[in-house]
Amino acid sequence: MDGVEPGDRAPEGVVRVRAANPSPLTLDGTNTYVVEGWVVDPGPDDAVHLDAVARAAGRLAGIVLTHGHADHSAGAAALVERGGGAPVVRPGEGETVGPFRAISTPGHAPDHVCLLYGRVCFSGDTVLGAGSVFIAPGEGSLSAYLDSLRRLRALDLDALCPGHGPFVHDPAAKIDEYLAHRLDRERRLLAALRDGARTRDELLDAAWPEVPPDLRPAAALTLEAHLEKLAEEGRLP
């Protein structure tokens, strides 16, 4: 099990096991969760991590995925072997799986769902515990992502269990922060375009000035996702 920082407490009935796959995009690593014998996002195919997940689950009831990206799902097959053939489920809108109800939240990925466990939401890569979510052009959709955030904001939630980063115990404030952050990027980008910026570097300097060099390629892809959204809406100059 991962170390717990002060205030980073798990909601009742939830066990978190963090994978050792830290990176600028996965933060401290992928969070795998165990609830009533069900595993949410088994994480990478890493034997040490999966052994820890299997111990936390005990008798494995099943595996449920928020989406298909490898850092969340690659360990599913190996965990099934450890768990004696438990099912792996990628639920759709409104589907009940074990103790969870799925709600569709596309944006980061077209197949993304969040999982509700009472008033606790397993948010995958829709909302992280720290930083912002990567939206790639083509596969991702910024328009759909903003709609998904607004859908989560309308729910009465006590906590978010994100795919990366610490637990979120004020979901409304975090989602409001996410919405404001995206809309502020959009305002900066539109202002830069009105001022004549056209190259990728010019637009990044104007709208993503604080991004460190190692994250600039990811920011460039997020820029493309913003431009896709503006083009869809007919708002490009």
N, C-alpha and C positions, 0 to 999 in steps of 0.2 A: 504494500500500500504506500501511497505517496506521503511525504511529510505535509503537515497542515500548518499554514501560517495563521497567526492570530486573526480571528474573524472569518477565516475560510472554513466554515463548518458545514458539514453535510446535512441536508434536510433529513428528517426522521425516515428511516427505512431505506436510505440510499447509501451505498458503499461505492467509493471511487477508487479506481486503480489506474495510475498514470503510467503510460508507456514511456520508455527511455528513447524517445525520438524527437528531442528538442530541435528547433530550427526557427528562423525568423517568422515563418508562417504557422508553425505548430506551437509556438511559444514554448512552454516547459515540456510539451509532449501531448499526445492524444489522451484525452480522458475516456476511460472505459468505466461504465457504471453497472452495478449489480443491484437489482431490486427483485425481491421475492423469487430468487433463483433465475431470473431473466437477465441477460447481459445486453446492455445497450452499447453498440459500436465496439466490437472486440479489439479494434486497433490494428497495428501492424502485425505481420507474421513473425513475431519475436518470441522464442520459446520461454525466456524468463518472464516476460510480461504475461503470456498466456497461462503459464503455470500459476502465476499470482491470481489471475482472473478466475481460473478453475477452482483454486482454493477458496476464494471469496464467495463463489457461487455455490459450492457444495454440490448438491444434486442439480445439474444444469437443466432448467426447464425449457430454455430456448434462447435464441439470439435474434435481436431486432436491430435493424440498421436505419440510421437517419438518412444516409445517402451512400452512394457506391464508391466514393473516393478511397484510394488504397490505404491512406493513413487511418481510416475509420473501419475498413471492411476486410483488409487482406488477411487478417488472422482468423476469419470465420471458419474456414474449412478445418484448420488445425484444431480450433477449439471444439468443433463438432466431434472430432476424433477423441478428444479428451473427455467429452461429455456423453459419449455413447449414442451418438446419432440424433441429438436434439435438433429441432427445426431452425432454419435461418429464414427470417421473414423480412421482406421489404414492403411495409404496409402502404396503402394508399389512403386518400382522404376519408376520414371518418371511420376507418377500420379499427377494431379493437383487437389487440394482440397482448395476451397475458394481462398484466395489470395496466396496460397503456392504451390510450386512444390517440390515433395519429391525426394530425392536421397538416395539410399540404402547405409547404412554405418554399416554393421555388425561388430561385434567384442566384444563390451561390452555385447550385446545381439544379438542373431541371427536375430531378427526381427527389429533391430534398423534402423530408417531412420533419416536424417536431413531434415529440411524444409527451402527452399529458398524463401525469400520475397524480390524480387529485388536483391540487393547486401548484404542483411542481411541474416545470416544463424542461424536458431534455432538448436543448436547442441546437445540438449539433454545431454546424458552421453557420447558422443564421445569426446567432448572437454569441460572442465570445466573452470570456471573463475579463479580458484586457485587450486593448487595441481594437482594430477594425477588421472587418471580414473582406477577404479577397474575392472580387468579382471579375472573372475573366470574360472577355468578349467572346461571342459565339456560343460557348457552352452556358455561360452565365447570362443573367439578364438583370440589369439594374432596375428597370421598371418593375419587374416581378418581385425583386428583392425588397423594394420600398413598400410594395403592397403587402408582402409577407410580414415586414416589421409592423405595419399598421394593424394587421390582423392579430399579431401577438399582443400589441399594445391594448387592444380592446378586451383582452382576457383579464380575469381577476386572478393574478398569480402571486404566490408567496415567494417563489425562488426559481432561478434558472440554473440548470446544470449544463454548462456549455461543453462543447467538444474540446476546447482548449482554454486554459486559464482557470482562475478561481471561481467558486460559486458566486452567484449574484443574488443578493438578498433584498434588493430594491429593483425588481424587474422594470417597473414603469419608468423610473429615472434612467436606467441603462438604455432602454429602447428609445426614450426621448433623446438621449445623448446621441444614439446612433442615427436617428432621423436627422437631427440638427447637423451632425457632422457631414452626412451625405449631401444635404441641401446646401451647406456652406461651400463644399467643394464645387458643387454645380454653379453657385453664384460666382465664385472666383474664376471658374473656367469660362463662363459666359462673358465676364468682364474682360478677361484676357483676349478672348476672340474678338470682342468689340474694339479692343485697342490694337488689333492687327496681328496678334500672335498667331502663328500657324504651324510652326515646327513642334515636334514632340517635346524637345528640350525647353522651348519657350513656354509651352503650356504647363509642363511640369514645374518649371521654376515659378510660375505665377500661382498655380493652384495647389502644388504639393511641395512648397519650399523647404519644409522641415524634414522631409523623408531622407534617411541616411542612404549612403551610396549602395549598400548591399540590398536595400529594398526598392531601389529606383526601378529595376526591371519590372517588379510586381506593380509598382505605382503606374508604370507606363501602360500595363495591361488594363489596370483599373481606369486609367484615362480613356482608353479605347472603349471600355464599357460605357463610360459617361457620354462619349461622343455618339455611340450607337443609340443611346436613349434620346439624346437631343435630336439626332437625325430622324428617329421614329416620330418624334413630336413636332417635326418641322421647325425646330428652333435654332438650327445652325445658321450663321450668317452666310 
